[in-house]
Amino acid sequence: MVCAITSIPGCAARESDGNRMISYLLKRLIWLPIVLWAVSSLTFLALRIVPGNPIQTVQNQVMDKSQLAQVEAVWGLNRPVSEQYLNFLSKLVRGDLGLAMSSGVPIRRMIFERMPPTIELAIVSLIISTGIGVLSGVASVAIRNRAIDYSVRTASILGLSLPLFWVGIMLIIVFSVNLRWTPTSGRIGAGVDYDVITNFMFYDLIATGNWAAFSSFLRHLVLPSVTIGLTSAGFVARLTRSAMLEVMNSDYIRTARAKGLYERSVIWKHAMRNAMLPIITLQGLQFGAILGGAVITERVFSYPGMGTWLLDGILERDYSVVQGGIIFVALAYVLMNMLVDILYHVIDPRLRNPSN
């Protein structure tokens, strides 16, 4: 209102930034259905190209021709591929992802059952990897060419080279088998009673005040999230170190030092702000990757997430599961990239004012 009444330059700049951001988001939203259509179409065609009959794979039994024809007619697989594709697209537009061929359960229900555990795993593991990686990378730059720097660089390379499944198994042997601090598998204890509201354990258990179940949930979440967090922290540390080294040689950093600012203030308030840009990109992509690709970790810890569900669908050649899972992962990737771009505009003023 003040900006509309008075011609204040700062208000005009803020309005211009807001309009530019809205225009950018609208362009990305226009591309969203195009990307989802392309991903869903490629998935549909890839599943039909693979040789073999999905009905016998899903049903896990040998059928004669008459039985096979009956089941194919039920699922519409006896129709031409073009007709199947048009039927698939018409359902997709209505938000109908179909039923799982193996169980007959709606795909949307299965996604909403499997999505919360994976999102919780992704968030906690990213917090761990970001915390360890950023602190290690900054410490390596602040105390360059000394023991801490060499230790961080060595640990980063070691973390990148260790297989994910090996890290998970070693953590189980140490903390579950030997020390008996954490469970070996699952999302929550088998005998624990709790009320499901959203299937997000963090919210459901805190909202209902079920602290015994919340403790069991955290103990089950520790090892899977630490496994992903530790293996990702090495990459974050190396990226933080390289970004910080580049930023620390900038003119504005030398100016800040010439003004007599403490080194801690120079690193955290000036250098870290610009060095965070590539880290945000990496963690945004990592979040999307965990949503659809945390298969190894979920297998090792028998964690009921999206990765194991999608892998089982691929192995069983369950068309509906694979199509629905891949479409969800693609949607998550696109939305996460949009969020990363928004954070870019918030952090970097150069993107808010391209004329500079």
Secondary structure as UniProt FT lines:
FT   HELIX           2..5
FT   HELIX           9..49
FT   HELIX           54..59
FT   HELIX           65..75
FT   TURN            76..78
FT   HELIX           81..93
FT   TURN            94..95
FT   TURN            101..103
FT   HELIX           107..142
FT   TURN            143..145
FT   HELIX           147..161
FT   HELIX           164..171
FT   HELIX           172..178
FT   TURN            190..191
FT   HELIX           201..207
FT   TURN            208..209
FT   HELIX           211..248
FT   HELIX           251..258
FT   TURN            259..260
FT   HELIX           263..265
FT   HELIX           266..271
FT   HELIX           272..293
FT   HELIX           295..300
FT   TURN            301..302
FT   HELIX           306..316
FT   HELIX           319..347
FT   HELIX           349..352
FT   TURN            354..355
//
